[in-house]
Amino acid sequence: MKNISIPKDGLEGLKENWRSDMVSGFLIFLIAMPLCLAISKASGFPPIAGIYTAIIGGLVVSFFMGSRITIKGPAAGLIAISVGAVEELGRGDNMKGYQLTLAIIVIASIIQILFGLFKAGKLGDFFPASAVHGMLAAIGIIIISKQLPVLLGEQARGKEPLELLADIPYMLANMNPEVAFIGIISLIILFTLPTFKNRFIKLIPAPMLVLLIAIPLGLYYDFQHEHDYSLAAISYHIIPDNLLVQLPDTFLGGISFPDFSEIFSLTSIKYIIMFALVGSLESILSAKAIDILDPYKRKSDLNKDTLAVGTGNLAAGLIGGLPMISEIVRSSANINNGAKTRWSNFFHGLFLLLFVALAAPLIELIPNAALAAMLIYTGFRLASPREFQKTWKIGWDQLIIFVTTIIVTLATDLLVGIFAGVAMKIILHILRGASVKGLFKSNVSIEEDKGGYIIKVKGAAIFSNYLSFKKVLEGIKPGKNLVFNFSEAKIIDHTFLEHLHHFEEDYHATGGHITIQGIGKHKTHSEHPLSTRVFSPGLMNKMEFKLNDRQMALRDFAEDHEFAFYPTTLRNMAKYKDFPIEKGTRILYEENLLSKYDANGKMEISDIILTEGAGAAMEESKMTVIHLSDLDFQVPDFALEPERMWTKFSELTFGKDIDFKDHERFSRMYYLRSDDELSTRKFFHADLLSFLEGHEDMHIESHRNKLLIYTKRDLLETSEISELISNVNSLVESIKSTQLHASNGINK
């Protein structure tokens, strides 16, 4: 597509993008409504509390938040803190605990506002990723343990997570069959729906599908009336108040005010710190992750966003709501739905308000078991075996930090757990040669060189001194050639490399270029490109590669077809910048590059590694693509993909489908969009259209006279690569033929 124009903000943004933002806001509402209820129930709050928070996050916070497309609302990541506060402060009286917790939220929100005013948005750069992920995994385990009794319709005998998990055999033996059936069916839907490859099915919000099945089942089992039933000679009791969502008689009837009577107790102070610190940290990290996915590469003002979230939490706490954050799963779905501006968050809050005001009786038919299933699924995503595997792939040191944080959190609380993870990382760095002096202050020098800068890093380049290193980066002018030299660095840790990787992406966007030198004598803990590196004098400066089976096959293919082959991992973000494939995804790096020049220009074939979504919903995948550049012909900016059932929906958010009345087969087969319809119609001449009619499943993206071509979002075998090359060469010939006829007119 052409240089992407950044959507306008404010009322101008509403006029320009109301359709795409309203559609996305509606889809997010479908996800948010059941999750708000579920998070409230799990937090020990009345169900309406989560709705209040999401409405405030949408209708109020949207106007002054520092991010463009994040969704503000209650999050599963704060459940453990909320329910802990209610139970510990209430001492058996949940209503009292709830009102005392509201007071804690109010004070914590004031601290968040101060964080924003005193520019503490940099907080997110300090904490190591493995410790944060360990904290979230522990939260996931806590959520699962506390929601299992609700899912199975059995009263819990313990309160602590490990006690509840040990009690699973008892709960299974004594479960209420009708309740458990609804809960288990809901779980099956939540786990199986994302496995479908069909994009139309993926558009269906899984939580809403759960409700469409769970509500009729609840009606069939007559959950709205108290009664007994028997199964296999065993009697079970149905109590509506325990099994269905309970709402106040009126929308405003659920408003509750905070109780400040114990605000200075040690327990209250502990939870104030937890709410302020963990809530701010989660919100900042979510906003940063969404910035990476934003196709317009807008950067959030994290200080302003923290202030906005704090203000929203103050309002929510004063009327009985849950604390809010920038919620990462809903925010990433917002991008995938085609949202452009903050108005999508506003519309999501508006739809919630209208639905609760007009359809409260329908909400009261929702079984609690279905809501518990949603939270168990969320908890599993946070603490799944895949999270352990992903951490292990980065390096054994990261796994130690990850597991330490989980164990300490489960044994104590979130605050102690996150600091235990940080302490473990510092200990590992000291053992590997980092000086105590260099733990919090980086040793870095910078000098100008031929229109650029050379940045030399000595000693330790680690998470705890990155903030001082970042100050140096902030003083560098955009659009320069930067050389980072790490030859005198003893250790470069994963968090530091991850921050540098993000800086590289941003700096490329300004027209700058970055080269990293001096890491040849640093030993890595894994093959991951961002794995911790420790200086090892005995290591050869040259890079030695042990090719895997795929790489050996590609090497042989390259030799047979006169390609140069590079098995290295390359960070080539600028190469794919602004291609439509970037929308809703993040291209991490590319590997296994095959390259050659021919009469048409430069052809590069590579495996790209990309992520879709963020946080617990992040999916990492690999695919093989062909990139054509230095072309000797002109191509307009466009995106072409096979047309499917969901295309009409895509037109609402990503642009209209350009059809050709004289080529009905092409128009049925492909979804073609462009910001310059006139040039695109002129380019797609009869020869090119006929060629594409004979080749299904071609994905072609054109940007700045470069082409990106692929057939599926997966790796290709060498035989498939050979076939794709043949099709690409034929495509180029068709394009050249098109160029000869371009002056004859425009296709209709």
N, C-alpha and C positions, 0 to 999 in steps of 0.2 A: 504494500500500500504506500501511498505518498507519506512524506514526513508527517507523523502523527501530530495533529493539532490538539493541544491540551484543552479539555472541556472547560468551559467557563464556570465560575463559581457564583454563589448567591442566586438572586432572582434570574439573572441572565442564564445561569446554568440550568435552572428549572425550565425556562422557556425552550432552551436548546435540547435538553435531554429528558424531558418529563416522561416520555413513553418508555424508554429503556429503564429508567430509574424506578418507575411505578411497577413495571413488570417484575423487576428484580426484587423490589420491596415486598410485593405480594408473595413471591416464592419464598423469600426469607421469613415472612410472617408464618407461612405454613410449617416451616421448620421450627421457628422460635416458640410458637404458642404452646405446643406440648412440652417442649424442653423447659420453658419457664415454669410451668406447673410442676414438672418433675423435679427440677432443681430446688424449688421452694419446699416441696414435701420432704426431700432428702435433707434439706438444711434445717429442718425443724421449724420452718416458718409456715404460715397459712399459704395455701396455693396461690391466692390472689397477689401475694407479695412480689412474686417474680414478674407478674404481669405489670404491676405498678412500675417496677424498675425498668422494664423494657420500654414501656410507654414514655417514661421520663427520658430514657436514653435516646429514644427516637424523636419525640416531639420537642424536647427542650435542648438536650446536649448537642444535637445536630448543628445548631446555629453557631456554636462557638468552639467546637472541637478542632483539634489541630491536624486531624487526618481527614482524608477525602472520602474514603469508601469503607471504613471500618463500621461494623455493627456494634452498637453499645447495648449491653444487657447483662443479665446474670450468667455466671459461668460455672461449669462443673468444678473448675479448679479451686473454687472457694468454698465448696460444700463442706470439706473436712474442717475448715476453720469455723464456719457458721454453726454446724451441728455440734461441734465441740464446745463452742461458747454457750449455746442454748442449754446443753446438758450440764455443763460444769457450773454455770451461774444459776440455772433454774433449780438444781438439786431435786429433781423429781417433778417440779412444777414447770411444764413447758411454756405456758403463757408468760409466766414471770421471767423465765430465761430468755424468751423471745424479746420482751420489752427491754430487758437489761442489755441484750445484744444490740438492739437498735441504738441505744446510747453509745455503745462502743463504735458502731458504724459512723455515727455523727462525728465523734472525736477523731476517728481514723480518717474521715473524709477531710476534716480541717487540716490534718497533717499532709494529706495528698495535695490539697490546694497550696500549702506552703512548699511542698516539693516542686510544684509547677512554677510558683513565683520565684523560687531560688534556683531554678534551672537544674533540677535533679534528674532531668530526662536521661542524662548520661549513665544513670544507675544500671540500665540494661546492658551497658558495655562491660561492666565489671564482673558479673557473675558468670562462671564457666558454664558452657552449654550442658556438659554432662551432669553437673550438680542440679541445674534447673530441670533437665529431663528426668533425673532421679527423683526430684521432688514431685513432679507431675505423675510419675509412675507410682509412687507411694500413695498419692491422692487417688489414683485409679484403683489401687488395691483396697483402700479404705471405702471408696464408693461401692465397689462390688460386694464387700463383706457386709455393709450396712443395708444394701438393697436386696440381697438374697432372701431374707425373711419376707419382705413385702412381695417379691415375685412369687414365692411359694405359698403365701397365705398362712404363714406360721409365725407365732410370736417368738422373737429372739430371746435366748436365755442369757447371752452375754452382751457387753457393750464395746469392748475393745476389738479391733480388726482381727487380730490373731485368734481371739476367743471365738469370734463369729465364724471364721473360716474353719476352725476345728470342729465347730458344731454343725457343719454341713450334713453329715450322715443323719443326725437327729432331725434336722429340718426336712430332709428328703423323706424320712420315714413317717413324719407326722404332717406332711403338707396337705393343704386343702386342694383336692383334685381339680375342681372347677377353676379356682383362682390360678393354680399352677399351670393349667392348660392354656389359659389366656396369656400368662406370662411367657411360657415357653414358645408358643406360636409367635408371639411378638418378637422374641429373641431370634427365632429362625428367620423371620422377615428381615430384621435389621442386619443379620450376618450374611444373608444370601443375596439381597438386592444389589449391593455394590459389586458383586462378582459378575453380574451381567455386563456383557460388552456393549449391548445396544444402548446408544446414547439417548434414545427416547425413553427407555426404561429408567436410565440414570437421572433423567429430569424429574422423576416422581420423588418427592421428598419422602424418605423412608419413615420418619416419624408420623407423617400424615397417613401413609398407607397402613401403618400399625393401628391408628385410631379407626380407620375405615373398617377394619376387621374386628378390633377389640370391642368397640362400642356395641355392634350387633350381638357379639357373643355375650357381653354383659347383660344385654336385654334378654337374650335367650335363657340365661341362667337366673334371670330375675334378681339381679344384684340390688335393685332399687327398693326391694322389700325384704324385711327381716324374716328369715325362715330357716328350717332345718331340711337337710336332704341326706339320703343314705346311699352309700356305694360300697359294695362287697361287705355288707352287714356292718359297716362303720358309719356312724352319724357325724355330720359336719354342720356347722352353724354359719349362716350368712348374716353379717351385720353391715348394712349399707354405709354407715359412717366410717367404717374401717376399710371398705373396699372401693369406694367411689370418691372422686374429687368433690370436696365441699367448698362452695363459694358463699359469700355473704348475700343477704337478701337483696341488697342494692350494690351498685358498683362502688360507691363511696363508703359503703357499710364496713368495708374491710380495713379502713384507715385505723392505724394504731399508733400511739405516741411513745417515744422512748422514756425509759425510767433511768434517771441519772443517780439513783440512790447509792449504787455501789461502784461508781465510775473510778474511784481512786483505789480500789482493791487491787492486790497484786495480780489476781486472775484477770481482771478487766484490762489492766495495763499490758499484760502479756498478749491478750487478743487484739488490743488496739495496735500494737506493734506488728502483729501478724497480718491483720487486715491491711494496714497502711503499706507495709513492705511487700508482702506477697501480691496484693492486689495491684499495686503500682508496677511491680516487676512484670507480672503477667501481661498487664495492659500495654506496657512499653514494648515488650518483646513481640507481642501480637501485632502492634502497629508497625514495627520494623519489618516483620515477616511479610505483612501485607504490602508494604512499600515495594518489596522485591518483586511481588507478583503483579503489581499495578502496571498494566500495559503502557501507561503514560509516564511511568517512572517518576511520579510526583513523590516528594519527600515530606513526611509528616513533621510538624513542629511538635516534638515529643513533650516539651515543657508545657506548651499550650494544651496539648491533649491530656496530659496528666492533670492540669488544672481543671479542664472541662469534666473529666471523669470524677475528680474530687467534688466538684460542684454538683454533679448529678447524684453522687452518693450522699451528699448532704441532704439534698431534697428527698431522696428515697428513704434515707434513715429517719427523717422527721415525720414521714407519713406511714411507716411500716413496711418499707420495701427492702429487698435484698441489696447487697453491694453489687455494682456493675463494673465491667471492664470492657476493653475492646476485645470482643469474643472472636477467636481466630477461625473456628470452623465456619460460623455463619458469615464472617467477613470474606473468607476465601470463596465460599459459595456465591457471595455477592458479586465478586469479580467474574466468576464463571458464568453467572447469569447475564452478564453484560452491563452491569451498573457503571455509571460514569461519574456521579458526584455524590455528595453528602445527602442529597435528597432521597436516595434509596433507603438510607437509615431512617429518615423522616417518614417515608411511606410505610416502612415496616412497623413503626410505632403507631401510625394512624390506623392501619388495618387491624392491629391488635386492639386498639381502643374501640373501634367499631364492632369488632366481633364479640368482645367481652360484653359490651353494652347491649348488643342486640341478640346474642345467642348464648347467654349464660346457661340456660337449661340444657343445652347440648353439651357444654363443657362438664356439667355435673353427671353426665352419663359415662365419663371416661373412667375405666377401671385403673386403680392405683398399680395393679400388676403390670399393665402396659407401660406406665410411666417408669416403673422400676426397671423394666427391660431396656428402655432407652438409656437409662443411667448405667446399667451394667454393661451395655454395649460401649458407651462412652468410656467407662472405667477400663474396659478391656483394651480399647484403642490406646489409652494412656500407658498401660502396663503390659502390652502384648509381648510375646516372645520375640516378635520382630524388632521391638525397641532394643532388647538386649543384643540381638544379632547386629543391628545397625551400629550400636555403640562399640561392639567388639570389632567390627570391621574398621573403625577409625583407629583403634589401638587398645591394647590391654590396659594401659594406664587410664583411659577414659572409662572402661568397664569397672575398674576398681572404684573410681569416684562415683559412678552411677549407682553401683550396688551399695556402697557405703551410705550414700544419701538415703536410699530406700530403707535400709535396715534401721538406721538411726531415727528416721522419721517415724517409722512404724512403732519403734520402741519408746519414743518420746513424743515429739511434736514437729510440726513443719519448720518452725524457726530454728530449733536445734539441728534438725536434719540438713537444712540448706547450708548452715554454717559448718557442719561436719564435713560436707562435701567440699566446701571451699578450703577448709583446713587440710583435708587429705591431699588436695591438689598442691597446696603450698609445700607440704612435707615431701611429696614426690619430686617437686622442682628443686628443693634444697638438696635432696639425695642425689640428684642428677647434675649438680654443679652450680645452681643459681645461688648467688650471694644474697645474704639477708638485706644488704644495702640496696641491691637491685630489684628487690621484690616489688616495690611500689614506685620506683622511678626508673624510667628507661634511659639507657646510655646511647644517645643517638646524635649524630652530627649531620649537617646538611650543607651542601655547597652547590653553587651554580656551575653548569657545564654545558656549553654549546646550546643555549636555548632551552635547557632543561635543568634537572636537579639530580644530584647523586646523594642518596640518603644511606648512611652507613649505620648499622645497628650492631652494638657490641654487648657482650655479656648475655643477659637473659631477655628474650622477647616473649613475654608471657601475659596471661590474662590480667594479672594484678597491676602491671605497669603499662597496660595498653592506653589508659586514659591520658597519661603523660605523653605517650607517643602520638596519640590522636591530636593533641594540641599542636604538635609539629606539622601534622598533615593538614590541619585547618589553615595553616599559614601559607600553604603552597598554592600558587596561582593555577587556575584551570587550563586545560589544553596544552600542557607541556609534556616533554618526554622525561619520565621518571625512571631512575635506576635504583632499586633497593638492593644493597649489598649486605649479606648476612655472613660473610666469610669469618668475621670475628665474634659471631654470636655462639654462645655455648649451648643454648637451648631455644627452640622456637616452638611454642606449644600450639595445640589444636585451636584453642579459642583465639589466639593472636592471628593465626593463619586464616581463620574464618573471617575475622574482622577485616583483614587485609584483602581477602577475596572480595568482600562486599565493597570495600573502597575502590578496588580495581574496576568492578562493574560500574560504579558511579563515575569514576574518573574517565573511563572510556566514553561515557555518554557526553562528556564535555569536549570530546575531540582529543583527549590526551592519550598517552601510551605508556604502559608500565612494563619494565623488564626486571626480573628477579634474578640476582646473581649470588654466588657464594654458598649454595646449599649442597654442593656436590660431596662435601665431606661430612655431611650430617646424616646419621643413621635414622631411619624411620621405624616406627612401631608396626606399620602395616603398609599395604599397597595403596591405601587411601591417599589421594593427593593432598589432603589437609591434615594428615597424621602428624603428631608431634615429632620434631626432628632434634636429635641430640648430636653435638659435635663429636666426631670419631676420627682422630688423626690418621688412623690406619686405613680408612676407607678410601678407595680409589676415586679420583676426581671424575673419571668418566662414569657414565651411567651404564649399568649392566642390566640386561633384560632377560628374563626367562619367559619365553613365549608360551602362551597357553594354546590349546588345540585350535581355537578360533583364529588366533593371531598367526599360527603356522599356516592355516588354510588361506588366510588373507595374504600372507607373504607370498605363497606360491601363486595365488591368483594375480597378484601385482606383477610378478615376474613374467607370467604368461601374457599379460595385457599391457605391458610397458608402463606401469604406474610406479612411482616412488612410494614406498611404504614406511610409515612412521608409527610404531606401536606405542609411542609415548602418550601420556595423558596431557592434553593441552587445555588451557583456559582461554577460550577464544570467544568470549561473550560478544565482542564488537562485531564479529562476523555474522551473527544471527540477530543483531539488534534491530528491532522494529519489524521483523518478519511476523506475520500473523500467528505463526506457531508459538510465539512467545506469550500470547494472550492467555492469562490464567496459569501459565507454567513458568518455571525458572530453569533455564539451561545451565547446568552446573559446569560441565566441561565436555570435551569430545576426545575420543581416542580412536586408535586404529585407522589413521588417516591414509587414504590412497590419493595421490595427486599426480596430474599430468596436464600439459598444454597440448592442444590440437588446433586445427584450423578454425574452430569456432570460439576458442577462448580457453579458460582454465576450468578443468573439472576436478572436483574434490569429493571423494566418497568417505564418509566417516560414521562411526557410531557416536551418537550424542546421548548423554545422560541428563535427564531432566526430571524435575519434580512437579507434581500437580497438587494444588491444595497447600495447606500449611498446618503446623502443629500435629495433633494426633491424626488428622485426616490426610496428612501428606503421603502421597504415593510416589515412589521413585521408579522410573522406567527407563529402558534403553530402546533406541530405534536407529535404523540406518537411513541416512539421507544422502542425496546428491546435491552439491552446491556448485552452481555455474556462475563464473564471474569473468571480467575482462572480455565481455561479449562484443562481437563485431557487428551487432545489430541492436536496435532500440526496442525496449519492451516497456509498456505502461505498468504501473503498479496495480496489482490485482491479487485476489485469492480465489482458488478454484478447488472444490472438494466434491466428492460424490454426494448426490442429493439423497436424503433419507426422510423419514417421516417427520423428523423434528425441524426440518429446514424452515417451515413457515414460522415456527417459533423463533428460530435464529434471526429471521428477517426483522423481527421487532426490535432486536438489540444490536445486531452486527451489520445490518444493511440489507437492502433489497436484493433479490435474486435477479440477475440480468438474463433474460430469456431471449431466444431468437426464433421468431415465428416461422422462418423457413427451415429451421432445424429443430423440430419438435423432439426428436430423440435425444439430442444434446441437452435440451432444456429440461427434459425429464431426468436425465442421468446426472446432471451436475448443478451444483449451487455455485454461481459465479458472482462475486461482489467486487466493487471498485469505487473509489471516490471520484474517479474520472470516467463516467460511463461512456462518454462520446469517444474518447481515445481507445477505450477497451473494446467497444463495438467495432471500431475500425480495425483494431488489431486482430480480433477473432474472425478471420475471413473463412470462407467456405472450406478451403483445404485443411485448415487447422481444426475447424469444427468436425469435419469428416474424420480426421485422424482420431480425435478424442472420442467420437462415437464408437470407434472400434477398440477402445482401450478403457476398460472400467477401472475404478478405484485409483485413478491418478490424483494425487494431491500436488498442486502446483502453486507456489507462492512467488510473487515478483515484487521486489523492492529495490529501488535505486539501481535499476538495470542489472539486477542479479536475480537468479532463479534458485529456488529451493524446491526439490522434488522428492516425493516419497510415495510409497504405496500402502504402507500400514505402520501403525505405531508399535513396531517390534523390530528385532534384529533380523536381517536378511542373511540367508545362506549364500555361498558364492554363486550357486546356480541362479538364485533369485536376483543377485546383484548384476550378473551378466545379462539377464533378461531386461532388468531395469535400464542398464546402460544402452542396450539396443533400442528400447522404447524412447529414451531421452534423445538419442541421436536422430531417430525418426521425427521426434517432436521438433527438434531444432531445424531439421530440413523443412518441416511443415511451416514453421515460423518464418523461415527465409522465403519460402514460397508466398506466404502471407504478405511479407514486406513488398514483394514485387507487385502485388495486386492492391496494396493499401490505398493507392491514389485513385482507385476506381470507384470508391464510395464506401459508405458505412453500412454494415449489416443490420438488418432490421430484426 
